[in-house]
Amino acid sequence: MEERANLMNMMKLSIKTLIQSALSLGRTLDSDFPPLQQFFVVLEHCLKHGLKVKKTFIGQNKSFFGPLELVEKLCPEASDIATSVKNLPELKTAVGRGRAWLYLALMQKKLADYLKVLLDHKHLLSEFYEPDALMMEEEGAVIVGLLVGLNVIDANLCLKGEDLDSQVGVIDFSLYLKETQDSDGKQDGGITAVLDQKHYVEELNRHLSCTVADLQNKIDCLEKTNSKLQEELAAATDRIGSLQEEQQQLKQQNELIRERSEKSVEVTKEDTKVELDTYKQSRQGLDEMYSDVWKQLKEEKKIRLELEKELELQIGMKTEMEIAMKLLEKDTHEKQDTLVALRQQLEEVKAINLQMFHKSQNAECSLQQKTEAISSFEGKTNEMMSSMKQMEERLQHAEKARQAAEERCNKMKQDLAGRLGTCQQQMSQLDSKCSTLEKELKSEKEQRQTLQRELHQEKDATTLLKTELQQMEGLKKELRKLQDEKQQLEKVCEEQEQALQEMGLHLSQSKLKMEDIKEVNKALKGHTWLKDDEATHCKQCEKEFSISRRKHHCRNCGDIFCNTCSSNELALPSYPKPVRVCDTCHTLLLQRCSSNSS
């Protein structure tokens, strides 16, 4: 415990004297500077405290470079230091490598950060240190906090392998005794300087607080935009999920429509089969009608022969009767013509039935063939209509002829009463035949009407199929639109992810800037602002001030110079615009910028 407390007190003294001497000199420190050498000696003693002894083939080894090698694994930024230490050919011992590592870390102003990383991983340090070592206790964290103040110092150290390997780490207490005696005498005289420095530092803090507030506002804005983007991402993901659900629903609807269309096709097939059966039955009925008509024609021929025989016997009274018979013969000829036409129509109906049978077989192949069959049906129905009209006209002519024959028969009743009775019987027979023909015509009209109805039903079925096809095309278009919208949403999501990455980079850059500003603030706390009454000569050229040679403050160090020695201007962190700087500060700041850029 006492050894740890003594080492910590020595570390505090060495850091304090090093910072005070560096600020009083106001320049970069070399490796020959005595306070700096004593600081490294004390730090080496602190790192060696409580080290475990490792046994090797050569012998016992006790070096503090082992734990420092862990920094390269824990912090990738320290890889440059490790490679440069390994590339030094003159270093032969582990102690020399550890000293070179400490020199390079101090020049990078990251010694405190690297040691803090080690202290955060004490389970790794337990392999090198004892449990009661200084680095394993709270004193190690205190020393790391003290080392943060060394970031104000600019060090330019020379790395020589022979010197680093052969140095003997002995603490010189004479430096700290002299400085304590001098500091007691100077405390009373430095109160005024401290007050001036306080005012100067307050102004700097105001400027820094303004910049920090601006940066915090920017960070808040970035966080708000980040939250908005996250909300938009969540909304986009929800919308994508809803679109996927809609897509699934549309697929289900498409399947239902396909099933319905298949069912409708099956129904049409069954309808065509039923129609074929009806056509077959109608064809059988027509054949029976044909047989009846043939029988009636044979009977009429027999009757005509009998009448001719009777008329030949009565030559005297034949003149008027022959005229009537000729008219009757004309009527019969016309009826025969109508029968021939009916035969032709029946043959056409048979051909239509055959065509319908073939079309019903090809109905499963395509809807276009159905439309062609429907057009052919319409043409044939028109022909049937024309034939029916002709039949009606012929019937009208037959009725007119019958009326004329009745008139003539009425005239002949006076002369031929007996013969008229026979003629009336024949006429009644003819009327019955005409009535049968009219019934046949009515049945044919009814069949034609049924055919027309069936044609209308087929047309309706085709229109329904066309509408279903149009609906299928519309659904396909909607699916394409949904796929396009999905691709657009995916692009928007990718762009938002890129924007979030860019926002994260901006946040990291702003945090780095905040850390740089804090370091500059710590560095500027050590400078003093001289009053105009205290300076009578220029600090650089030592010429006396007068009316022609006026006083000018350096905004970096706070000292007073003449116009020639402070004619340079540079942009400082505490001032938004370039301000006046002395020649020495100008060179130091340029060197610092060049080292930071490298």
WOTAVEN-V333845 format. One record per backbone hydrogen bond with DSSP energy under -0.5 kcal/mol. NH is the residue of the N-H (numbers start at 1). CO is the residue of the C=O. E is the energy in kcal/mol with one decimal. If there is no record, write none. Layout:
NH_CO_E ; NH_CO_E
This chain:
5_1_-2.4 ; 6_2_-2.8 ; 7_3_-2.3 ; 8_4_-2.3 ; 9_5_-2.3 ; 10_6_-2.5 ; 11_7_-2.0 ; 12_8_-2.1 ; 13_9_-2.3 ; 14_10_-2.6 ; 15_11_-2.2 ; 16_12_-2.3 ; 17_13_-2.8 ; 18_14_-2.0 ; 19_15_-2.3 ; 20_16_-2.4 ; 21_17_-2.5 ; 22_18_-2.1 ; 23_19_-2.4 ; 24_20_-2.2 ; 25_21_-2.0 ; 26_22_-2.5 ; 27_22_-0.6 ; 29_154_-2.3 ; 33_30_-1.2 ; 37_33_-2.0 ; 38_34_-2.6 ; 39_35_-2.1 ; 40_36_-2.0 ; 41_37_-1.9 ; 42_38_-2.5 ; 43_39_-2.6 ; 44_40_-2.2 ; 45_41_-2.0 ; 46_42_-2.2 ; 47_43_-2.2 ; 48_44_-1.7 ; 49_45_-0.9 ; 51_48_-1.7 ; 52_128_-3.4 ; 54_52_-0.5 ; 54_61_-2.7 ; 56_59_-2.2 ; 61_54_-2.9 ; 66_63_-0.6 ; 68_64_-0.9 ; 69_65_-1.3 ; 69_66_-0.6 ; 70_66_-0.6 ; 70_67_-0.9 ; 71_68_-1.1 ; 72_69_-0.7 ; 73_69_-0.6 ; 73_70_-0.6 ; 74_70_-2.0 ; 75_71_-3.1 ; 78_75_-1.7 ; 79_76_-1.5 ; 80_77_-0.7 ; 82_78_-1.8 ; 83_79_-2.3 ; 84_80_-2.3 ; 85_81_-2.3 ; 86_82_-2.2 ; 87_83_-1.7 ; 88_84_-0.5 ; 88_85_-0.9 ; 89_87_-0.6 ; 91_88_-0.6 ; 97_93_-1.6 ; 98_94_-2.2 ; 99_95_-2.4 ; 100_96_-2.4 ; 101_97_-2.3 ; 102_98_-2.0 ; 103_99_-2.3 ; 104_100_-2.4 ; 105_101_-2.1 ; 106_102_-2.1 ; 107_103_-2.1 ; 108_104_-1.7 ; 109_106_-0.9 ; 110_105_-2.2 ; 111_105_-0.5 ; 114_110_-2.2 ; 115_111_-2.1 ; 116_112_-1.9 ; 117_113_-1.9 ; 118_114_-1.6 ; 119_115_-2.2 ; 120_116_-1.8 ; 121_117_-0.6 ; 121_118_-1.1 ; 122_119_-0.5 ; 124_121_-1.1 ; 125_121_-1.2 ; 126_122_-1.6 ; 127_124_-1.2 ; 128_125_-1.6 ; 129_125_-2.3 ; 130_50_-2.9 ; 133_130_-1.6 ; 136_133_-0.6 ; 137_133_-0.7 ; 137_134_-0.7 ; 140_134_-1.0 ; 140_137_-0.8 ; 141_137_-0.6 ; 142_138_-1.7 ; 143_139_-2.4 ; 144_140_-2.1 ; 145_141_-1.8 ; 146_142_-1.9 ; 147_143_-2.1 ; 148_144_-0.7 ; 148_145_-0.6 ; 149_146_-1.2 ; 150_147_-1.2 ; 151_148_-1.6 ; 152_149_-1.3 ; 153_150_-1.1 ; 155_153_-0.6 ; 156_29_-3.1 ; 160_158_-0.8 ; 164_160_-2.3 ; 165_161_-2.1 ; 166_162_-1.9 ; 167_163_-1.1 ; 169_167_-0.5 ; 170_168_-1.4 ; 173_171_-0.7 ; 177_173_-1.5 ; 178_174_-2.1 ; 179_175_-1.7 ; 180_176_-1.4 ; 181_177_-1.7 ; 182_178_-2.3 ; 183_179_-2.0 ; 184_180_-1.3 ; 185_181_-1.1 ; 186_182_-1.2 ; 187_183_-0.7 ; 190_186_-1.2 ; 191_188_-0.9 ; 194_190_-1.9 ; 195_191_-2.2 ; 196_192_-2.4 ; 197_193_-2.4 ; 198_194_-2.3 ; 199_195_-2.2 ; 200_196_-2.3 ; 201_197_-2.7 ; 202_198_-2.4 ; 203_199_-2.0 ; 204_200_-2.1 ; 205_201_-2.7 ; 206_202_-2.1 ; 207_203_-2.2 ; 208_204_-2.6 ; 209_205_-2.9 ; 210_206_-2.2 ; 211_207_-2.2 ; 212_208_-2.7 ; 213_209_-2.6 ; 214_210_-2.4 ; 215_211_-2.4 ; 216_212_-2.5 ; 217_213_-2.5 ; 218_214_-2.4 ; 219_215_-2.4 ; 220_216_-2.5 ; 221_217_-2.5 ; 222_218_-2.6 ; 223_219_-2.5 ; 224_220_-2.5 ; 225_221_-2.8 ; 226_222_-2.4 ; 227_223_-2.6 ; 228_224_-2.6 ; 229_225_-2.7 ; 230_226_-2.3 ; 231_227_-2.5 ; 232_228_-2.7 ; 233_229_-2.4 ; 234_230_-2.5 ; 235_231_-2.7 ; 236_232_-2.7 ; 237_233_-2.7 ; 238_234_-2.4 ; 239_235_-2.6 ; 240_236_-2.4 ; 241_237_-2.3 ; 242_238_-2.5 ; 243_239_-2.6 ; 244_240_-2.4 ; 245_241_-2.3 ; 246_242_-2.6 ; 247_243_-2.5 ; 248_244_-2.3 ; 249_245_-2.5 ; 250_246_-2.6 ; 251_247_-2.2 ; 252_248_-2.3 ; 253_249_-2.5 ; 254_250_-2.5 ; 255_251_-2.4 ; 256_252_-2.4 ; 257_253_-2.5 ; 258_254_-2.5 ; 259_255_-2.5 ; 260_256_-2.6 ; 261_257_-2.7 ; 262_258_-2.6 ; 263_259_-2.6 ; 264_260_-2.8 ; 265_261_-2.3 ; 266_262_-2.4 ; 267_263_-2.6 ; 268_264_-2.5 ; 269_265_-2.3 ; 270_266_-2.4 ; 271_267_-2.5 ; 272_268_-2.6 ; 273_269_-2.1 ; 274_270_-2.4 ; 275_271_-2.7 ; 276_272_-2.3 ; 277_273_-2.1 ; 278_274_-2.4 ; 279_275_-2.6 ; 280_276_-2.4 ; 281_277_-2.3 ; 282_278_-2.7 ; 283_279_-2.4 ; 284_280_-2.1 ; 285_281_-2.2 ; 286_282_-2.3 ; 287_283_-2.2 ; 288_284_-2.1 ; 289_285_-2.2 ; 290_286_-2.6 ; 291_287_-2.2 ; 292_288_-2.2 ; 293_289_-2.5 ; 294_290_-2.4 ; 295_291_-2.1 ; 296_292_-2.3 ; 297_293_-2.3 ; 298_294_-2.3 ; 299_295_-2.1 ; 300_296_-2.3 ; 301_297_-2.3 ; 302_298_-2.1 ; 303_299_-2.4 ; 304_300_-2.6 ; 305_301_-2.2 ; 306_302_-2.1 ; 307_303_-2.3 ; 308_304_-2.2 ; 309_305_-2.2 ; 310_306_-2.1 ; 311_307_-2.6 ; 312_308_-2.3 ; 313_309_-1.4 ; 314_310_-1.3 ; 315_313_-1.1 ; 318_315_-1.2 ; 321_317_-1.0 ; 322_318_-4.5 ; 323_319_-1.3 ; 324_320_-1.9 ; 325_321_-3.1 ; 326_322_-3.4 ; 327_323_-2.3 ; 328_324_-2.5 ; 329_325_-3.5 ; 330_326_-2.8 ; 331_327_-2.3 ; 332_328_-2.8 ; 333_329_-3.2 ; 334_330_-3.0 ; 335_331_-2.6 ; 336_332_-3.0 ; 337_333_-2.9 ; 338_334_-2.7 ; 339_335_-2.8 ; 340_336_-2.9 ; 341_337_-2.9 ; 342_338_-2.7 ; 343_339_-2.6 ; 344_340_-2.7 ; 345_341_-2.7 ; 346_342_-2.7 ; 347_343_-2.8 ; 348_344_-2.7 ; 349_345_-2.6 ; 350_346_-2.6 ; 351_347_-2.7 ; 352_348_-2.7 ; 353_349_-2.8 ; 354_350_-2.6 ; 355_351_-2.7 ; 356_352_-3.0 ; 357_353_-2.3 ; 358_354_-2.5 ; 359_355_-2.8 ; 360_356_-2.5 ; 361_357_-1.4 ; 362_358_-1.8 ; 363_359_-0.6 ; 364_361_-0.5 ; 365_362_-0.9 ; 366_362_-1.0 ; 370_366_-0.7 ; 371_367_-1.9 ; 372_368_-2.1 ; 373_369_-2.6 ; 374_370_-2.9 ; 375_371_-2.3 ; 376_372_-2.7 ; 377_373_-2.8 ; 378_374_-2.6 ; 379_375_-2.3 ; 380_376_-2.6 ; 381_377_-2.8 ; 382_378_-2.2 ; 383_379_-2.1 ; 384_380_-2.6 ; 385_381_-2.6 ; 386_382_-2.7 ; 387_383_-3.0 ; 388_384_-3.0 ; 389_385_-2.6 ; 390_386_-2.4 ; 391_387_-2.7 ; 392_388_-2.6 ; 393_389_-2.5 ; 394_390_-2.8 ; 395_391_-2.7 ; 396_392_-2.2 ; 397_393_-2.6 ; 398_394_-2.8 ; 399_395_-2.6 ; 400_396_-2.7 ; 401_397_-2.8 ; 402_398_-2.7 ; 403_399_-2.5 ; 404_400_-2.4 ; 405_401_-2.9 ; 406_402_-2.5 ; 407_403_-2.2 ; 408_404_-2.5 ; 409_405_-2.8 ; 410_406_-2.3 ; 411_407_-1.7 ; 412_408_-2.3 ; 413_409_-1.1 ; 414_410_-0.5 ; 414_411_-0.7 ; 416_412_-3.2 ; 417_415_-0.6 ; 420_416_-1.7 ; 421_417_-1.5 ; 422_418_-1.4 ; 423_419_-2.7 ; 424_420_-3.6 ; 425_421_-2.4 ; 426_422_-2.7 ; 427_423_-2.8 ; 428_424_-2.9 ; 429_425_-2.5 ; 430_426_-2.7 ; 431_427_-2.9 ; 432_428_-2.6 ; 433_429_-2.6 ; 434_430_-2.9 ; 435_431_-2.8 ; 436_432_-2.5 ; 437_433_-2.7 ; 438_434_-2.8 ; 439_435_-2.5 ; 440_436_-2.5 ; 441_437_-2.6 ; 442_438_-2.5 ; 443_439_-2.7 ; 444_440_-2.5 ; 445_441_-2.5 ; 446_442_-2.5 ; 447_443_-2.5 ; 448_444_-2.5 ; 449_445_-2.5 ; 450_446_-2.4 ; 451_447_-2.5 ; 452_448_-2.4 ; 453_449_-2.5 ; 454_450_-2.5 ; 455_451_-2.4 ; 456_452_-2.4 ; 457_453_-2.4 ; 458_454_-2.4 ; 459_455_-2.4 ; 460_456_-2.5 ; 461_457_-2.3 ; 462_458_-2.4 ; 463_459_-2.5 ; 464_460_-2.4 ; 465_461_-2.3 ; 466_462_-2.4 ; 467_463_-2.6 ; 468_464_-2.3 ; 469_465_-2.2 ; 470_466_-2.5 ; 471_467_-2.5 ; 472_468_-2.2 ; 473_469_-2.3 ; 474_470_-2.4 ; 475_471_-2.5 ; 476_472_-2.2 ; 477_473_-2.3 ; 478_474_-2.4 ; 479_475_-2.3 ; 480_476_-2.2 ; 481_477_-2.5 ; 482_478_-2.6 ; 483_479_-2.4 ; 484_480_-2.4 ; 485_481_-2.6 ; 486_482_-2.3 ; 487_483_-2.3 ; 488_484_-2.3 ; 489_485_-2.5 ; 490_486_-2.3 ; 491_487_-2.1 ; 492_488_-2.4 ; 493_489_-2.5 ; 494_490_-2.3 ; 495_491_-2.6 ; 496_492_-2.4 ; 497_493_-2.3 ; 498_494_-2.3 ; 499_495_-2.4 ; 500_496_-2.4 ; 501_497_-2.2 ; 502_498_-2.5 ; 503_499_-2.4 ; 504_500_-2.3 ; 505_501_-2.1 ; 506_502_-2.4 ; 507_503_-2.4 ; 508_504_-2.3 ; 509_505_-2.5 ; 510_506_-2.5 ; 511_507_-2.3 ; 512_508_-2.2 ; 513_509_-2.2 ; 514_510_-2.2 ; 515_511_-2.1 ; 516_512_-2.3 ; 517_513_-2.4 ; 518_514_-2.3 ; 519_515_-2.2 ; 520_516_-2.3 ; 521_517_-2.4 ; 522_518_-2.3 ; 523_519_-2.3 ; 524_520_-2.4 ; 525_521_-0.8 ; 526_523_-0.9 ; 527_524_-1.0 ; 528_557_-0.7 ; 530_528_-0.6 ; 530_558_-2.0 ; 535_531_-0.8 ; 536_534_-0.5 ; 538_543_-2.4 ; 539_560_-1.3 ; 542_538_-1.1 ; 545_536_-2.3 ; 546_549_-2.1 ; 550_548_-0.8 ; 552_561_-2.0 ; 554_559_-2.6 ; 555_553_-0.5 ; 555_580_-2.1 ; 558_554_-1.8 ; 561_552_-3.4 ; 566_562_-0.8 ; 567_564_-0.6 ; 568_581_-0.7 ; 570_579_-2.0 ; 572_570_-0.6 ; 572_577_-0.5 ; 575_572_-1.0 ; 579_570_-2.6 ; 581_568_-2.5 ; 583_565_-1.6 ; 586_582_-2.1 ; 587_583_-2.2 ; 588_584_-2.4 ; 589_585_-2.8 ; 590_586_-2.0 ; 591_587_-2.4 ; 592_588_-2.4 ; 593_589_-2.4 ; 594_590_-2.3 ; 595_591_-2.5 ; 596_592_-2.5 ; 597_593_-2.3 ; 598_594_-2.1
